[in-house]
Amino acid sequence: MLGAMVMQPTQIRLVDYPTGTPTDETWTLTHLPTRDLQDGEIEIDVQFVSIDPGMKGWISPWRSYIDPIQPGDVMRAFGIGPVTKSASPRYEVGDVVSGFTGVQTTAVVDSRGVRPIDLGLGPAELHMSVLGMTGFTGYFGMLDLGWPEPGQTVLVSAASGAVGSVAAQVAKRQGARVVGIAGGPAKCAYLTDTLGLDAAIDYKAGPVAELLEAVVPSGIDIYFDNVGGETLDAALMQINRKARIIVCGGISQYGDMTTATGPANYLQLISKSATMTGFTMLDYMHRIPEALTDLSAWVEDGSLRHRQHILEGIESFPEGLRMLFRGENHGKLLIRL
Ligand SMILES: NC(=O)c1ccc[n+]([C@@H]2O[C@H](COP(=O)([O-])OP(=O)(O)OC[C@H]3O[C@@H](n4cnc5c(N)ncnc54)[C@H](OP(=O)(O)O)[C@@H]3O)[C@@H](O)[C@H]2O)c1
């Protein structure tokens, strides 16, 4: 009897939209069997799920770039795993796929909503990080909107994280001088010693505006923004003429989406003829093969560094999500199910 209980699929469901930081009471753990497959659906044995800052938006009652989930729903998440049942001509049992599986051990999804994974390019956890959505986000955000060149100075915030570490290394490959911002000496040492960035700023060590001025004497040509807030304002004060600010994320503002604060120094955009552009990876889904070709080659030859922070077990989800907002993840945060 106990064995049968353990084998039941397990799900993390939203109880209600949290105000502020999600607590343990925001979630409930259920053990429910999966339903029968309809035409076009597949069942996936989910091996890893991704924990992402954007999840904060998915559990707010307002639409962001995607609809929020509803109370009672399984929490939305990217996942990866082998197909265990198929009612779709697209996939056979044993194929490995990735997409929105939700935070659950077994997922039944529309086969059109997932993409096939080539484990020949790397293990499953890499397809959830540097060879997955966060890697693609750093790649397209930097190359398609930033156009870094030799002689230019590029600033990246949350630079030791999943998206930022790829964006920063891509700019470095293009010959730019790259400065990364991260919280704490260990993450800053990772930026310079492991990722090979030219300088690092520990934004927790003092006012970021003062720290920044000292390391970008020639100003900033590209700012890849993952955090918003005070850091975005500090960067605006250092931009050069024709600078590009790429608004990828604003994690410092995700605490309460209703009170997100815009940059006070935005008038710098006028005097510097600069641009500030928001983007979402969802605009680039059709170009994933391009990114995958480059990123997998750079991972293979060792020139693109990456790290995953892997939590064990579905029960680690509530605390894992809070870790992201405390900066306690070192690399792409994942759960192994
Ligand atoms: N536009 C898109 O399509 C897209 C796609 C994926 C992700 N994103 C965005 O990209 C950003 C990075 O996501 P990720 O998945 O790569 O996460 P991550 O960087 O791996 O982890 C989040 C990091 O953000 C930093 N952070 C947390 N709270 C902060 C605060 N108040 N101020 C400054 N930094 C803070 C922490 O690093 P420190 O220890 O350095 O503070 C934390 O480790 C997020 O804003 C996310 O929403 C956008």
The ligand as an ORCA input file, in Angstrom:
! r2SCAN-3c Opt
* xyz 0 1
  N      12.847     38.565    -20.860
  C      12.850     37.246    -20.812
  O      12.390     36.554    -21.724
  C      13.428     36.584    -19.603
  C      13.628     35.187    -19.580
  C      14.207     34.617    -18.441
  C      14.557     35.429    -17.378
  N      14.339     36.772    -17.436
  C      14.727     37.659    -16.352
  O      16.132     37.593    -16.242
  C      16.499     37.899    -14.888
  C      17.465     36.827    -14.388
  O      16.775     35.581    -14.360
  P      17.575     34.229    -14.097
  O      16.639     33.117    -14.377
  O      18.858     34.278    -14.827
  O      17.830     34.272    -12.522
  P      19.242     34.213    -11.783
  O      20.012     35.428    -12.200
  O      19.858     32.884    -11.986
  O      18.800     34.354    -10.269
  C      18.236     35.552     -9.817
  C      19.336     36.448     -9.237
  O      18.858     37.774     -9.162
  C      19.577     38.473     -8.178
  N      18.664     39.263     -7.356
  C      17.649     38.810     -6.584
  N      17.033     39.834     -5.980
  C      17.673     40.961     -6.366
  C      17.511     42.350     -6.083
  N      16.534     42.780     -5.276
  N      18.366     43.218     -6.660
  C      19.345     42.805     -7.463
  N      19.560     41.500     -7.788
  C      18.728     40.603     -7.244
  C      20.277     37.423     -7.314
  O      21.664     37.459     -7.633
  P      22.667     38.347     -6.718
  O      23.106     37.432     -5.637
  O      23.712     38.747     -7.672
  O      21.841     39.478     -6.154
  C      19.691     36.110     -7.804
  O      20.610     35.049     -7.677
  C      15.206     37.995    -14.090
  O      14.855     39.351    -13.954
  C      14.213     37.279    -14.982
  O      12.886     37.724    -14.760
  C      13.780     37.349    -18.535
*
